[in-house]
Amino acid sequence: MRKDKIREFIESIESSEDTFVPQFCHNLKNNKKVYYGGPYYDKEELVEAIDTLLFGKWLSSGHKVNEFELEFSKKIQVKNSLMVNSGSSANLVAISAAKQYYKWNDGDEIILSVVGFPTTLNPIIQNSLKPVFIDIEFDTLNFDLDLVEKSITSKTKAIFVSPVLGNPPDIDRIVNLCEKYKLVPILDCCDSLGTLWKGRHIAEYFDISTYSFYPAHHITTGEGGMVCSNNDELIRIARSFAWWGRGCYCVGTQNLSQRGVCGKRFDRWIPELDYVIDHKYLFTQVGYNLKPLDIQGAIGLVQLKKLDEIHDKRVKNHDKIVSMLSKIKGLSFATVLKDSEVSWFGVPIICKDNITKSKLVNYFESNGIQTRNYFAGNILNQPAYKEMGNRLDYPLANEVLNLVFFLGCSPTIDQEKLNYLQEKINEYS
C-alpha cells in the first residue's frame, strides 16, 4: 500500500503538464545524441529508493544492501557477496583480503594486462605487491596467455583477469594455469556482468570476482560495487577491510541483535583487557570505510531483475552496430572465443591506421555519437605509472590508443538512436 502511493505520486508527476524529467533523461532522450552508456531504469527503482529513504531502518548499509548481496550471489552462482561503494573499492578490498588470507608477502607478484583501467592495477600497488604486466593480442584485445605463462615465477601468486568490454580470454586455459602453478584466479568483472563461459557465469571459474554498478555499467546503483567469493573466510576479511577494519561481521538486521551472529557480542575480546567490550568495536586490521547506502541496495534489487533484459539488449545492440560499421573499410572487431557468450559493455573497433581512427572518432563526436578510448591504453604511458616499467617492452599495447576505440551498446540506445547511428554511418565517407 505504501509503495503504491509512492508509485501513484511518481505517475502523477509523469502525467502532469510540468513533467519533471531528470537532466540525464533529457540527454538520453535526445535523438541527436548517442551516449556510450547511461542508467537504464524506470519508476520502480525510484519507488524502492524513496521507500527505503523514508521508511528504511538504516540510512547507511542495512537490510536492503544485505538482501541485494544475497540475490546477487544467487544470480551469478557464488556463495558470498559483499557490497561496497564502487567497483574500484571492490578491487581494493578483494586484493587486500586476498593478500591477508593467502599470506602473500610484500613484493609478491600479480599478473595482469598492461592495458586496462587503473583501478585494476592500483590495489596491487597499494598493497605493496608487484604488478607483472603482459602485452595484449590484437584479435581479442585481451592479454596474451602465452606471455602469461612465460611470466610466471616462484613469486607469482595470482592472475588478475579483466575481460575487454565484456569479452573474456580463454577461461579454461587460465584455470589450468592457476591449477598448474598453484595461483589464485581473480576476476575484475566490472565490465562483464552477465558474460558466460561454457554456459556458466564467468565468476564461477574464479576464487574472487569484483563488479561495478557505475551508471555506464550493466546494472547501476548510482555508484557501488561488489566482491564475490565461495570462500567464507575471505569474504569475512573483505568485509572487515570495507567496514573500518572491525572484527564484527553482522549484517542487515543482525546488527539489531543484542547477542549478534557470534552469540557473544559482549565478551572479553581483547585478552589484555580484563573486562567485557562490544564486538562491534573490536578492530583487527587497518581498514577503510567503503560501505554503500541502503538506498543503493534497494535500487540494486530492482536492477538485478532486469539483468537478463539488459544483457539481451546489449548483445543485440552490439551485433547491429558491428553490422553497420562493417561497411566502413579499414575496420575490424574483437574476436569472440567459441565458448563465450559475451555481455558487451561496448563495441571495440580496431582501425587499420591512426588516420582512419582519428577521422572516424572526430566524425562521430561532431555528430553527437560518443566514443571512448580502450581505457588507459598501455598504462606505462600514463604519467602516474611511467616509472613502473619500460613502455617499449609492450609493442602491441602501445598501439591501443593509436588504433582502438569503442562505441556504446547500452540498452539506453533504442531503435531511434540506432536509426540515427545508421544514418550517420551511411553518410560517412
C-alpha positions as CSV (number, residue, x, y, z in Angstrom):
1,M,0.0,0.0,0.0
2,R,2.8,2.4,1.0
3,K,4.7,1.7,-2.2
4,D,1.6,2.0,-4.3
5,K,1.1,5.6,-3.0
6,I,4.7,6.4,-3.9
7,R,4.2,4.9,-7.3
8,E,0.9,6.9,-7.8
9,F,2.8,10.1,-6.8
10,I,5.5,9.5,-9.4
11,E,2.9,8.7,-12.1
12,S,1.0,11.9,-11.3
13,I,4.2,13.9,-11.9
14,E,4.9,12.0,-15.1
15,S,1.4,12.8,-16.4
16,S,1.3,16.4,-15.4
17,E,1.8,19.3,-17.8
18,D,5.0,20.3,-16.0
19,T,6.5,16.8,-16.1
20,F,9.8,16.6,-14.2
21,V,12.4,14.7,-16.2
22,P,15.9,14.4,-14.7
23,Q,18.6,16.1,-16.7
24,F,20.3,12.8,-17.6
25,C,17.0,11.6,-19.0
26,H,16.7,14.7,-21.2
27,N,20.1,13.8,-22.5
28,L,19.4,10.2,-23.1
29,K,16.1,11.0,-24.9
30,N,17.8,13.5,-27.3
31,N,17.7,11.6,-30.6
32,K,20.7,13.6,-31.9
33,K,22.9,12.2,-29.1
34,V,24.1,8.7,-28.8
35,Y,25.7,8.3,-25.4
36,Y,28.1,5.4,-24.8
37,G,26.2,4.4,-21.7
38,G,23.8,5.5,-19.0
39,P,21.4,4.3,-16.3
40,Y,18.6,2.0,-17.6
41,Y,15.8,2.2,-15.2
42,D,12.2,3.3,-14.6
43,K,9.9,4.4,-11.8
44,E,10.3,1.1,-9.9
45,E,13.8,2.0,-8.9
46,L,12.6,5.3,-7.7
47,V,9.8,3.7,-5.7
48,E,12.2,1.4,-3.9
49,A,14.7,4.2,-3.3
50,I,12.1,6.6,-1.9
51,D,10.5,4.0,0.3
52,T,13.9,3.0,1.7
53,L,14.9,6.6,2.3
54,L,11.6,7.4,4.1
55,F,10.9,4.2,5.9
56,G,14.1,2.2,6.0
57,K,15.6,1.1,9.3
58,W,19.0,2.4,8.5
59,L,20.3,5.1,6.0
60,S,23.7,3.5,5.6
61,S,24.3,-0.1,4.7
62,G,21.5,-2.1,6.1
63,H,19.0,-4.8,5.3
64,K,18.4,-3.7,1.7
65,V,22.1,-4.0,1.0
66,N,22.2,-7.4,2.6
67,E,19.2,-8.5,0.5
68,F,21.0,-7.3,-2.6
69,E,24.1,-9.2,-1.6
70,L,22.1,-12.4,-1.2
71,E,20.2,-12.0,-4.5
72,F,23.4,-11.1,-6.4
73,S,25.1,-14.3,-5.2
74,K,22.2,-16.3,-6.4
75,K,22.2,-14.6,-9.8
76,I,25.9,-15.3,-10.5
77,Q,26.0,-18.6,-8.7
78,V,28.5,-17.8,-6.0
79,K,28.2,-18.3,-2.2
80,N,29.1,-14.9,-0.8
81,S,28.8,-11.3,-1.9
82,L,29.9,-8.1,-0.2
83,M,28.6,-4.7,-1.5
84,V,30.9,-1.7,-1.3
85,N,30.7,1.9,-2.6
86,S,32.3,1.4,-6.0
87,G,33.9,-1.2,-8.3
88,S,37.2,0.5,-7.6
89,S,36.7,-0.2,-3.9
90,A,35.7,-3.7,-4.7
91,N,39.1,-4.3,-6.3
92,L,40.9,-2.7,-3.4
93,V,39.0,-4.8,-0.9
94,A,39.5,-8.0,-2.9
95,I,43.3,-7.7,-3.2
96,S,43.6,-6.6,0.4
97,A,41.6,-9.5,1.6
98,A,43.4,-12.0,-0.7
99,K,46.9,-10.8,0.5
100,Q,45.9,-11.4,4.1
101,Y,44.0,-14.7,3.5
102,Y,46.7,-16.3,1.3
103,K,49.5,-14.8,3.4
104,W,51.2,-13.0,0.5
105,N,54.3,-11.1,1.2
106,D,55.3,-7.6,0.1
107,G,56.8,-7.9,-3.4
108,D,54.9,-11.0,-4.4
109,E,53.7,-10.8,-8.0
110,I,50.3,-10.4,-9.6
111,I,50.0,-10.9,-13.3
112,L,47.6,-8.6,-15.3
113,S,47.2,-6.9,-18.7
114,V,49.3,-3.8,-19.3
115,V,46.2,-2.3,-21.0
116,G,43.1,-1.5,-18.9
117,F,41.6,0.7,-16.3
118,P,43.9,2.0,-13.5
119,T,41.7,0.6,-10.7
120,T,42.7,-3.0,-11.6
121,L,46.3,-2.1,-11.1
122,N,46.1,0.4,-8.2
123,P,45.2,-2.1,-5.4
124,I,48.2,-4.2,-6.3
125,I,50.5,-1.2,-5.8
126,Q,48.6,-0.1,-2.7
127,N,49.1,-3.5,-1.1
128,S,52.9,-3.4,-1.8
129,L,52.6,-6.2,-4.3
130,K,54.4,-6.2,-7.6
131,P,52.4,-6.0,-10.9
132,V,53.7,-8.1,-13.7
133,F,52.4,-6.6,-17.0
134,I,51.5,-8.7,-20.0
135,D,51.2,-7.4,-23.6
136,I,48.0,-8.0,-25.5
137,E,46.9,-9.8,-28.6
138,F,45.2,-7.7,-31.2
139,D,42.4,-10.1,-32.2
140,T,40.7,-10.4,-28.8
141,L,42.5,-7.3,-27.2
142,N,42.9,-9.4,-24.1
143,F,46.4,-10.2,-22.6
144,D,48.4,-12.9,-24.4
145,L,48.2,-16.1,-22.5
146,D,51.4,-17.5,-24.0
147,L,53.2,-14.5,-22.4
148,V,51.3,-15.0,-19.2
149,E,52.7,-18.5,-18.8
150,K,56.2,-17.3,-19.6
151,S,56.0,-14.6,-16.9
152,I,55.2,-16.9,-14.0
153,T,57.9,-17.1,-11.4
154,S,58.3,-18.5,-7.9
155,K,56.9,-15.2,-6.6
156,T,53.8,-15.2,-8.7
157,K,50.7,-15.5,-6.6
158,A,47.7,-14.7,-8.8
159,I,46.4,-13.9,-12.3
160,F,44.1,-10.9,-12.3
161,V,41.8,-11.1,-15.3
162,S,39.9,-8.2,-16.7
163,P,37.9,-9.1,-19.9
164,V,37.9,-6.4,-22.5
165,L,34.5,-4.7,-22.7
166,G,32.9,-8.0,-21.5
167,N,34.8,-10.2,-24.0
168,P,36.8,-12.9,-22.0
169,P,40.0,-14.6,-22.8
170,D,40.3,-18.4,-22.7
171,I,38.9,-19.1,-19.2
172,D,39.8,-22.8,-19.3
173,R,43.4,-22.0,-20.0
174,I,43.6,-19.5,-17.2
175,V,42.1,-22.1,-14.8
176,N,44.6,-24.7,-16.0
177,L,47.5,-22.3,-15.5
178,C,46.3,-21.4,-12.0
179,E,46.0,-25.1,-11.1
180,K,49.3,-26.0,-12.7
181,Y,51.3,-23.3,-10.9
182,K,49.1,-23.0,-7.7
183,L,48.0,-19.5,-8.4
184,V,44.8,-17.7,-7.4
185,P,42.5,-16.7,-10.3
186,I,40.9,-13.3,-9.6
187,L,38.4,-11.6,-11.9
188,D,37.7,-7.9,-12.4
189,C,34.2,-8.4,-13.8
190,C,33.3,-4.7,-13.7
191,D,32.6,-4.6,-17.5
192,S,31.4,-8.2,-17.8
193,L,28.4,-8.8,-15.6
194,G,26.3,-11.4,-17.5
195,T,29.1,-12.8,-19.6
196,L,29.1,-16.6,-19.7
197,W,31.8,-19.3,-20.4
198,K,30.5,-22.7,-21.4
199,G,27.1,-21.6,-20.2
200,R,28.2,-20.6,-16.7
201,H,28.8,-17.2,-15.2
202,I,32.5,-16.5,-15.5
203,A,32.7,-15.7,-11.8
204,E,32.2,-19.5,-11.2
205,Y,35.7,-20.1,-12.5
206,F,37.4,-17.6,-10.2
207,D,38.3,-17.6,-6.5
208,I,37.3,-13.9,-6.2
209,S,35.4,-11.6,-8.5
210,T,34.6,-7.9,-8.5
211,Y,31.8,-5.8,-10.0
212,S,30.9,-2.2,-10.6
213,F,27.5,-0.5,-10.5
214,Y,28.5,2.8,-12.0
215,P,25.8,4.3,-14.3
216,A,27.5,3.1,-17.5
217,H,27.8,-0.5,-16.4
218,H,25.3,-3.3,-16.8
219,I,23.3,-2.5,-13.8
220,T,23.6,0.6,-11.7
221,T,23.1,1.8,-8.1
222,G,24.5,5.2,-9.0
223,E,27.8,4.2,-7.6
224,G,28.6,0.9,-6.0
225,G,30.5,-2.4,-6.3
226,M,30.6,-6.0,-5.2
227,V,33.2,-8.5,-4.1
228,C,32.2,-12.2,-4.5
229,S,33.7,-15.5,-3.5
230,N,32.8,-19.0,-2.4
231,N,35.3,-18.7,0.4
232,D,33.5,-17.6,3.7
233,E,36.7,-16.5,5.5
234,L,37.9,-14.5,2.6
235,I,34.6,-12.5,2.4
236,R,34.7,-12.1,6.2
237,I,38.2,-10.5,5.8
238,A,37.0,-8.4,2.9
239,R,34.0,-7.1,5.0
240,S,36.4,-6.2,7.8
241,F,38.5,-4.1,5.4
242,A,35.4,-2.4,4.0
243,W,33.9,-1.8,7.4
244,W,36.7,0.2,9.2
245,G,38.8,-3.0,9.9
246,R,36.4,-4.1,12.7
247,G,36.0,-7.8,13.6
248,C,32.2,-7.8,13.7
249,Y,30.6,-9.4,10.7
250,C,26.9,-8.9,11.5
251,V,24.9,-7.6,8.5
252,G,21.5,-6.1,7.9
253,T,19.0,-6.8,10.8
254,Q,21.7,-8.9,12.5
255,N,23.1,-5.6,13.7
256,L,20.0,-5.1,15.8
257,S,20.6,-8.3,17.8
258,Q,21.9,-7.9,21.3
259,R,23.9,-11.1,21.1
260,G,25.0,-10.9,17.4
261,V,25.6,-13.7,15.0
262,C,28.6,-15.0,17.1
263,G,26.3,-15.3,20.1
264,K,28.8,-13.4,22.3
265,R,28.8,-9.9,21.1
266,F,29.7,-8.6,24.6
267,D,32.7,-10.6,25.7
268,R,36.4,-10.3,26.6
269,W,37.6,-9.8,23.0
270,I,40.9,-8.2,23.9
271,P,42.9,-10.6,26.1
272,E,45.0,-7.8,27.6
273,L,41.8,-6.1,29.0
274,D,40.2,-7.6,32.0
275,Y,36.7,-6.6,31.1
276,V,33.9,-7.0,28.5
277,I,33.8,-5.0,25.3
278,D,31.3,-4.8,22.4
279,H,32.5,-6.9,19.4
280,K,31.4,-4.1,17.1
281,Y,34.3,-2.1,18.5
282,L,37.0,-4.7,18.0
283,F,39.4,-3.7,15.2
284,T,41.5,-6.4,13.9
285,Q,43.2,-4.7,11.0
286,V,43.8,-1.3,9.4
287,G,40.7,-0.9,7.2
288,Y,38.6,1.7,5.3
289,N,35.0,2.9,5.3
290,L,33.8,1.7,1.9
291,K,30.2,1.0,2.8
292,P,27.3,1.8,0.4
293,L,23.9,3.3,1.3
294,D,20.9,1.2,1.9
295,I,19.1,3.2,-0.9
296,Q,21.7,1.7,-3.3
297,G,20.9,-1.8,-2.2
298,A,17.2,-1.1,-2.8
299,I,17.9,0.1,-6.3
300,G,20.2,-2.8,-7.0
301,L,17.5,-5.3,-6.1
302,V,15.2,-3.8,-8.9
303,Q,18.1,-3.5,-11.3
304,L,19.1,-7.2,-10.8
305,K,15.7,-8.3,-12.0
306,K,16.4,-6.5,-15.3
307,L,19.8,-8.0,-15.9
308,D,18.7,-10.6,-18.4
309,E,16.8,-7.9,-20.4
310,I,19.8,-5.6,-20.2
311,H,22.1,-8.5,-21.4
312,D,19.8,-9.2,-24.4
313,K,19.7,-5.6,-25.4
314,R,23.4,-5.1,-25.2
315,V,24.1,-8.2,-27.3
316,K,21.6,-7.1,-29.9
317,N,22.8,-3.5,-30.0
318,H,26.4,-4.8,-30.3
319,D,25.6,-7.0,-33.2
320,K,23.6,-4.3,-35.0
321,I,26.3,-1.7,-34.6
322,V,29.0,-4.1,-35.8
323,S,26.9,-4.8,-38.9
324,M,26.5,-1.1,-39.6
325,L,30.2,-0.4,-39.1
326,S,31.3,-3.4,-41.2
327,K,30.5,-1.4,-44.3
328,I,33.3,1.0,-43.5
329,K,36.7,0.0,-44.9
330,G,39.7,-0.4,-42.6
331,L,37.9,-1.6,-39.5
332,S,37.9,-4.9,-37.7
333,F,36.3,-6.1,-34.5
334,A,37.3,-8.1,-31.4
335,T,37.4,-11.9,-31.9
336,V,35.0,-13.8,-29.6
337,L,36.0,-17.2,-28.5
338,K,33.6,-20.1,-29.2
339,D,32.9,-21.0,-25.6
340,S,31.9,-17.5,-24.5
341,E,28.6,-15.6,-24.6
342,V,29.6,-12.0,-24.2
343,S,27.6,-9.4,-22.3
344,W,29.0,-6.5,-24.1
345,F,29.9,-3.3,-22.3
346,G,30.9,-1.6,-25.6
347,V,31.7,-2.2,-29.2
348,P,35.5,-2.4,-29.6
349,I,36.7,-1.1,-33.0
350,I,40.2,-1.7,-34.4
351,C,41.3,0.7,-37.1
352,K,43.9,-0.1,-39.8
353,D,45.8,3.1,-39.0
354,N,45.5,6.3,-37.0
355,I,44.2,8.4,-39.9
356,T,41.2,6.1,-40.0
357,K,40.7,6.2,-36.3
358,S,41.1,10.0,-36.0
359,K,38.7,10.7,-38.9
360,L,36.1,8.3,-37.6
361,V,36.3,9.4,-33.9
362,N,36.1,13.1,-35.0
363,Y,33.1,12.4,-37.2
364,F,31.2,10.5,-34.6
365,E,31.9,13.1,-31.9
366,S,30.9,16.0,-34.1
367,N,27.6,14.3,-34.7
368,G,26.8,13.7,-31.1
369,I,27.9,10.0,-31.0
370,Q,30.1,9.4,-28.0
371,T,33.3,7.4,-28.4
372,R,35.7,6.2,-25.8
373,N,39.3,5.0,-25.7
374,Y,40.1,1.5,-24.8
375,F,40.7,3.0,-21.4
376,A,44.3,4.0,-20.5
377,G,45.9,2.1,-23.3
378,N,49.4,1.0,-22.3
379,I,49.3,2.0,-18.6
380,L,53.0,2.7,-18.7
381,N,52.4,5.7,-21.0
382,Q,50.3,7.3,-18.3
383,P,52.2,9.9,-16.1
384,A,51.3,8.1,-12.8
385,Y,52.8,4.8,-13.9
386,K,55.6,5.6,-16.3
387,E,58.3,4.7,-13.8
388,M,56.9,1.2,-13.3
389,G,58.4,-0.4,-16.4
390,N,59.6,0.2,-19.9
391,R,56.7,1.0,-22.2
392,L,58.6,-0.2,-25.2
393,D,58.5,-3.7,-23.9
394,Y,54.8,-3.9,-24.9
395,P,54.6,-3.1,-28.6
396,L,51.0,-4.1,-29.2
397,A,49.8,-2.3,-26.1
398,N,51.5,0.8,-27.5
399,E,49.2,0.7,-30.5
400,V,45.9,0.6,-28.5
401,L,45.4,4.4,-28.1
402,N,46.6,4.8,-31.7
403,L,44.2,2.4,-33.3
404,V,41.4,1.3,-31.0
405,F,38.3,3.0,-29.7
406,F,34.8,1.8,-28.7
407,L,31.1,2.9,-29.1
408,G,28.4,2.1,-26.5
409,C,25.8,-0.6,-26.9
410,S,23.9,0.3,-23.8
411,P,20.1,-0.6,-23.6
412,T,19.6,3.2,-23.5
413,I,20.4,3.1,-27.2
414,D,16.9,2.5,-28.5
415,Q,15.8,2.0,-32.1
416,E,15.6,5.7,-32.8
417,K,19.2,6.1,-31.8
418,L,20.2,3.1,-33.8
419,N,18.5,4.6,-36.8
420,Y,20.4,7.9,-36.2
421,L,23.6,6.0,-36.0
422,Q,22.8,4.1,-39.2
423,E,22.1,7.4,-40.9
424,K,25.4,8.9,-39.9
425,I,27.4,5.8,-40.9
426,N,25.7,5.8,-44.3
427,E,26.7,9.5,-44.7
428,Y,30.3,8.8,-43.7
429,S,33.0,8.9,-46.3
